[in-house]
Structures are given as structure tokens and as C-alpha cells.
Amino acid sequence: GVAVDLLAIAEALMALGRLKDAGERIDESMKLSKEMGDNRSAENALKMRGQLRLNLGETAAGEADLREALSLSESSGDRLAVKEIRELLEALESGKPVR
């Protein structure tokens, strides 16, 4: 759907270094996902926004997004997403770079 397409655009914008534009697309995707009750897309948007915020030095906000994404993933039983998000949080806690 549109929410997934917005995340794909955001990912491309991040690769181009257009982080502000990427953040705007992620926020749009999250808003649409929540309006439609699409927790999977909301989870992906939160994970992506968390990573973006961490890379921008917004550590507390990035961690909060990742923790919210983890909660959604656990609720939906998405074991792969839970594993990926836990790895990101562990890297953050150990001081390793998060990408």
C-alpha cells in the first residue's frame, strides 16, 4: 500500500543523504499506517525512524521509537522483527554504531 511505498521512498532518500525528506516520508507512512490499523507498517516506520534519529544523534527519541516498534512486533508475534530490533537496541546499549 501507500504506507509501504512511502517507506521505500524514505529509504532511497536516506541513501541519498536527504535525511529531512526521508523523515517526512516516514512520518507520513506512520500516520497512514495508524489510521488504517496496519501495525506491521507502523512497526516498520517506527524502526526506520528510530534508526534515522539515532544516526542524527537524537539518541533518546531513536531509542523510544525502537522500543515502540519492539512492542508492536512482540504483540504481533513477528519474531524476525523482534530479533532485528533487539539487536539494534543491544548495539545502542553497548555503544556500537547503529545503522
C-alpha positions as CSV (number, residue, x, y, z in Angstrom):
1,G,0.0,0.0,0.0
2,V,0.8,3.7,0.1
3,A,2.4,3.4,3.6
4,V,4.9,0.8,2.3
5,D,5.7,2.8,-0.8
6,L,6.4,5.9,1.4
7,L,8.9,3.8,3.4
8,A,10.6,2.7,0.2
9,I,10.9,6.3,-0.9
10,A,12.2,7.2,2.6
11,E,14.9,4.5,2.3
12,A,16.0,5.9,-1.0
13,L,16.1,9.4,0.3
14,M,18.2,8.2,3.3
15,A,20.7,6.6,0.9
16,L,20.9,9.9,-0.9
17,G,21.6,11.8,2.3
18,R,18.3,13.6,2.2
19,L,17.5,12.8,5.8
20,K,14.9,15.5,6.5
21,D,12.9,14.5,3.4
22,A,13.2,10.8,4.5
23,G,11.9,11.7,8.0
24,E,8.9,13.4,6.5
25,R,8.0,10.3,4.4
26,I,8.5,8.1,7.4
27,D,6.1,10.3,9.4
28,E,3.6,10.2,6.6
29,S,3.8,6.4,6.4
30,M,3.4,6.1,10.2
31,K,0.3,8.4,10.2
32,L,-1.3,6.4,7.4
33,S,-0.4,3.0,9.0
34,K,-2.0,4.0,12.3
35,E,-5.1,5.4,10.6
36,M,-5.6,2.1,8.7
37,G,-4.7,-0.1,11.7
38,D,-1.7,-1.5,9.8
39,N,0.6,-2.4,12.8
40,R,3.1,-4.1,10.5
41,S,3.7,-0.9,8.5
42,A,3.7,1.2,11.7
43,E,6.3,-1.1,13.2
44,N,8.5,-0.7,10.1
45,A,8.1,3.0,10.1
46,L,9.0,3.3,13.8
47,K,12.0,1.1,13.3
48,M,13.2,3.2,10.3
49,R,12.5,6.5,12.2
50,G,14.4,5.1,15.2
51,Q,17.4,4.3,13.1
52,L,17.2,7.7,11.4
53,R,17.0,9.5,14.7
54,L,20.0,7.6,16.1
55,N,22.0,8.5,13.0
56,L,21.1,12.1,13.6
57,G,22.3,12.0,17.2
58,E,18.7,12.0,18.6
59,T,19.5,9.1,20.9
60,A,16.6,9.2,23.3
61,A,14.0,9.7,20.6
62,G,15.5,7.0,18.4
63,E,15.6,4.5,21.3
64,A,11.9,5.4,22.1
65,D,10.9,4.6,18.5
66,L,12.8,1.3,18.5
67,R,11.2,0.3,21.8
68,E,7.7,1.2,20.5
69,A,8.5,-0.8,17.3
70,L,9.6,-3.7,19.5
71,S,6.4,-3.6,21.5
72,L,4.3,-3.8,18.3
73,S,6.5,-6.6,16.9
74,E,6.1,-8.6,20.1
75,S,2.3,-8.1,20.1
76,S,2.0,-9.2,16.5
77,G,4.3,-12.2,17.0
78,D,6.8,-11.1,14.3
79,R,9.8,-12.9,15.6
80,L,12.2,-11.7,12.9
81,A,11.4,-8.1,13.6
82,V,11.7,-8.7,17.3
83,K,15.2,-10.2,16.7
84,E,16.3,-7.3,14.5
85,I,15.0,-4.6,16.8
86,R,16.6,-6.3,19.9
87,E,19.9,-6.4,18.0
88,L,19.6,-2.7,17.3
89,L,18.8,-1.9,20.9
90,E,21.7,-4.1,22.1
91,A,24.1,-2.3,19.8
92,L,22.9,1.0,21.1
93,E,23.3,0.0,24.7
94,S,26.8,-1.3,24.1
95,G,27.8,1.9,22.3
96,K,28.2,0.4,18.9
97,P,27.1,2.3,15.8
98,V,23.5,1.6,14.8
99,R,22.7,1.6,11.0
